[in-house]
Amino acid sequence: STLWISLPDKPGKLGEVTTLVGGYNLNISSVEMAERGKEYINFKFNLIISDLKNFTNLISELKQRDFDFRIIRNKDKKNAFFKKFFSNFKKN
């Protein structure tokens, strides 16, 4: 999944988010600075999620800390292919 976060342009804010992500045993595959304003910087985090509960807990904590964020689900082409393939079979 991709997580977009708008962070205040203050020392330590990016570290705070990456520490939270690691604290929930989620892996960051890449980080990109997407946009920079006068007071905020927008970052795009690509996360590898092996445990949905940990991801849900991260989202809850981001909400509690009042971070401005949104989640974009990455489309897994391989899984989409198999879902389409198996949807053609009737269930017994």
TAVENDA-V648668 format. One record per pair of residues at least 24 apart in sequence whose ideal C-beta (glycine too) atoms are under 7 Angstrom apart, sorted by the first residue. I is the first residue (numbers start at 1). J is the second residue. Records with the same first field share a line. If there is no record, write none. Layout:
I->J / J
This chain:
1->47 / 49 / 71 / 72 / 73 / 74
2->44 / 45 / 46 / 72 / 74
3->45 / 47 / 69 / 71
4->42 / 44 / 69 / 70 / 72
5->43 / 45 / 67 / 69
6->40 / 42 / 68
7->40 / 41 / 43
8->39 / 40
9->39 / 40 / 41
14->43
20->58 / 61
21->47 / 58
24->54 / 57 / 58
25->51 / 54
26->54 / 55 / 58
